[in-house]
Amino acid sequence: MVATLRVMLDQLVVPTEPALAEASRDLTRALIAGAPPGCEVEGIAPAGGGTADVPGLAGLRRTALPRRELAAALQMGAGTGIGRGMIHSPTLLAPLVKHDRVHDHDQTVVTIWDLRPWESPGDLPRTAVSWNRAMLKRAVKHADAVVVPTHSMAERLSGIARVGDRVRVIAGAAPLGFAVPTDDVGRRRALNLPEGFLMLAGGPAASDGLEVGFHSIAGSGLDLPIVVIDVAEGGEPAVADLAAAAGIPERRLHVRGALDAADRAAVFGSALAFLAPSRRNAFPWRVVDALTLGVPVIAAASEVHDEVIVDGGGRVDGADASSLADGLAQALAEALASTSAADRLAVRAGDRGRAFSWREAADKVWHLHAEL
């Protein structure tokens, strides 16, 4: 008898966040590659939208509803035609309804990567906040397990919702095969980027920490170009205003949106350091990217960064935004004060980066469902 793990692939059809689309794709690929004997992986995707095909899937079932309508139906607990079985969702989008795990062997596992809907809802659209909160309430009632990427987030989640001992920690990783491409120089030229720069990620939301990041760069005394990626379309002027307020001239600033894995790796390939000033409770995808590629990391100390970075980069504490910016400025200046200092940080980053693997994550997912 074949055991089928059914994975929700809605992010491949209509991505709400590029990082979630990458995570869904790469986790599914790793689940297929690491399937135990007698097990297979099937995909579930909404109607319409883009392709959700992943090589090696035993099958792909499309729902009758497009993603938006499917998300609304799942929020209300309405029938969606998804069916039962062993279901794993890389997000909160899943059929969270009453089921019998003991007699029918039905399982539903969901994943939470970001606690902003509960801790800093002002950073997100109201519809996204209400949907996430409603789905977590359904998960409290019906999920067999809730996956989060760090132990600190597991502890925080336990204070937000009554999930009890159903929380499991499975970290994410950089994309499979993530490496600086051989045509990295050409890719950076196509993106109209300079060589040798400081790098940040995020947008103008307060939790992204860009204001602190820009002030720390200004205070470091380093006269280097600055590249900011993952800025939402239309958010460029707000980012430029934050930089200008910190005293950074426009000529030094290069703002780009979400990049695919190859372009992103090419950009990291010329970064002298990656600055992570955010303290939000969300998995730091770009920090893990930087660690994977051995880029020196300077980050604000936080529960998430402390757990993810460990000794793989510099971490700076601060009682407030001003003291944090001062500390990051000093750490950044020291990190790039000499080639040897930067090289030491790069080695530490690369060593830590090897701790994150989608193949290991997939093994833990298979073990979780076997345990259930």
N, C-alpha and C positions, 0 to 999 in steps of 0.2 A: 504494500500500500504506500502511495506517495503522499508525503506531507507537503502542502502548498502554503507558502507564506505570501500573502497578498499585500503589496505595497502601494500606498496612495501616491500617485504621480501627478497630482494636479499642478504642481509647480512647474512641471515640464510643459504643460499646455498653456497655462496663463500665469507666468511668474508674478508674484506680488513683491518679491525681493530677489535680486540676482543671487545672493548668497544661499537662499533657501532652494533655488532651482539647482545650483551646483551641488548642494548637499544631498538633495533628493536623487539626483542623477548618480553621483559617485557612491553614495551608500548602496543604492540598488545594484550598481555594477559590482561592488565588493560583496554584496549578499549573494549574487549569482556565482561569482568566482569561488566563494567560500562555502557554498551550500553543502551541508553534510550529506552522506549517502542516503538516498531515499527521499531527498527533499528538493523542492523546486521553488522558483519565484515567479509570481504572476503580478502584472500591473493592473491598477485601477485608475482610470483617468476620466475627467469630465468630457462631455460631448463638445465638439467644435474645437477651436483653438489650434495650436500647433501640434506637432508630432510628440508622442510620449513613448516612442519605441526605444527600448534599450536592448542591445544585442544580448541574446541568451535568455530573454524572458520566455517562460513556458506559455504565456498567453497575455493578452491585453484586453481587459474588459472596459468598454466605454459606458458611462452612465447615460441615462436619457436626458439629463439636465446639463447645461453649460455650467462653468465654474461658479459664476456669481449666484445663479439660482440654486446650485448644489450647496454652496456655503450657507445660504439662507435656510434651505430645507434642513440641513444638518443642525443648524443652530436651534431650530424648533423641534428637532427630534422626529421630523416627518419621514415617511418612507422615501427612499431614494433609489431603490433597486440595486444597491451595492451588494446586498446579501451578507452572509455571515462568513465564518471561517476564521483563520488566523490572520488578523489584519494588523499591519504596522504602518503608522503614518509618521513621516519625518517632520510633520507640523501638527497643529491641533485639528486639522480638517480630517474628520473620520466619523463613521457612524456610531456615535456614542449613545447607544440605546441598551435597554435591558437585554441580557443574553445569558446563556447557561454555559459557563466554561467547564464545569465538571462533567455534565452528561453529553453536551453537544460539541465539546472541545472548541467552542467559539472564544476568541480572544481579540481584544482591541487595545493597542498600545499607541499612545500619542507622544509628541515631543514638543518641548518648549525651549526655545533658544534665547529668548529676550523677555525680561520682566518689566519692560517699560509700560505695557498696558496697565499695570498695577502700581508701579512705583513713580513713573513720570508720564502720566497720560497726556499731559499738555504737549508732548513732543509728537504725538500721533493724531491722525484724523479721528474724529469721534466714532465714526462707523467701525474703524479698526479696533478701537478700544472696547466698544460694546460687544463686538463679535468675539474677541479673544476672551473677555470676561465671561460671556455666556457659555463659550465652549469649555472653559475651565470648570465652570459649575457642572456642566454635563459630564466632564471627565471625573470629577469628584464622585459622581453617582455611578458611572458606568465603566470607566477605564480600568483595565486590569493592571496597568502600569503607566506611569508618566515618566518619560525620559527627559533629563536635563543634562547639559554638558559639563557642569562643574559641581563639586560638593558644596561650595558656598551658595550656589543658586538653589541646590536641593534644600538647604537649610532655610533659605529665604522663602522658597515656595511653600514649605511646610508651615510657615507663619502666615501665609496668604490664604491657603486653602487646606481643607482637611483631607490630605492625600495619604496620611499615615505612612505605613511601610511600603507603599506602592511606588515610591520614587526610586528611580535608578539613574546612575550617572554614567553616561557614555559620551565622551568628547567628540567633537568634530575634527576636521583636519583640512589641510590645503587640498586642492584638487588632485586627483590621481595623476601621477606623472608630472607634477608641478615642478618646472625647472626653467631657468632662463633659456629662451630659444636661441638657436644659432643665428637667427636674423634679428636679434634684439636691437641692434643699432638702427636698422631700417624701420623697425616698428616704432621706435621712439621718434624718428624723424617724421614718420607718417602722422604721429600724434602731435607733432610740432613741439617737442619737449627738448630741453637742453640736456647736457651730460653733467652728472655729479650734482645732486641736489638733496635737500631734506624733504622728507615725505610724510604726509599725514593722510587720514581718511575720514570721511564723514561729511556732515552738512552743517547748516547754521543752528540746528537744534541745540539747546543748552547742554543736553546730556552728551553731545558729541565732543565737547571740550575744545573746539577750535579756537575760541577766544583765548583760553589759557594757553593753547599751543602757540598761537601767533605771538603772544606776549613773551613766552619763554624763548622763542626764536629771536625776537627783537633784543631780548636781554642777554642772549648768549654772545653777542658780538660777532656772530658768524654771518658774513655777507655772501650768502649762497642762495641760488634759486630755490623756490619752494613749490613742490607739486602736491596738490590735494586731489585725491580720487574719490569716487563714490558719492559725488555731489549730485543730488536730484536735479533733473532738468528744470531750469528756471531758478535754481538756487545760487547760481554763480554770482550775481550782484551782491547778495547778502554775505557770501563768503568774502568777496573783495572788500566789502565795508568793514568786516571784522579785522581783516588784515590791515587796512588803512588806519583803523582806530588804534592798532598796536604800533603804528609807525613803519609799517612795511610798505615800500613803494610798489606800485602796480607792476613795474618791470620785472620784479622778482617772482611774481605769483603766476602759477599755471594751474588752472582749475579744470578738472576733467570729471566726467560722469563714471558710471559703472563700466568696467572693461572686462572683456572675456579673459579667460585664464592665461592665454598666450601673451596677449598685450599687457596684462597686469604683471606677469612674470618679467616681461621685457622692461617695464618701468622699474620694478624692484631691482633689476639688474644694474641700474645706474644710481640707485639711492645710496647715499653715504650713511644715512641713518633713518630709522623710522620712529616717529614720535607719536606716542599714544597717550594723550592727555585726558581721555574720557574715563570716568569712574562708574559708568552705568553697569547695571547687572545684566549683561548680555554677552554671549560668546564672542570674543574678539577675533573675528575671522582674519582681519588684515594683520594682526599681531602674529597669528599662527603662520600666515603666508610669509611674513618677514623672517620668522624663526626658521621656517623650512628652507629658505634660500640663504640663510646665514647673513642676514642684514642686521647690523647693530640696532638694538631696540632700547629706547628710553621711554619709560611709561610712568604714568601716575600710579602710585600704590593704591590698590583696591583689593577687595576680596577675590575678585575674578582674576585680575592681573597677577596677584601674588601666587595664585594656584596654577595659572597657565604658564607664566614666565619662569617662576622659581628663580634659578640662578642663570637663566639664559639671557638676561639683559639687565639694564639699570632700572630701578624702581625708586620713585621719589614720593615722599609723603609731604603733606602740607595742611595746615589747619584751615586755610581758606584759599580762594582762588589766587590771591596775590602771592602768598608764600609758596604755593604749589608752583606757580609760574617761575618764581625765583629759583626754586630748587631744580626744576626741569632745565632752566637756562644754564645753571652751573654744571649739571650732569651732562648736558649736551656739549657744552664747551670742553669739558674734560674728556668726553668720549672721542672727540675729533681733534684733540690737541696734538696728537701725533699719530703716525701710521701704526705704530705698535699698539697704541691704546685702542684704536679702531679695530685692528686685527684681532685683538684679544676678545673684544665684544662679539665680533663676527663668529669666531670659533665657538664661543659659549652659546650664541644663538643657534648655530647649526647643530650643536650637540642636543640642545633642548628640542629643536624642531623635529628630531627623529622620534620623539615620544608620541607624535600625533599621526595616526594612520587610519584610513577608512577600512582597511582590511581588519585591523584590530577591532574597530567599532562594529563591523559586520559580525565578527565572531561573538562579540558580546550580545548583539541583537539575537543571533541564533540561540545563544545560551539562555537569554532571557525568556524567549518563547518556549524553549524546552523546559525551563523551570516552571513556567506557568501551566 
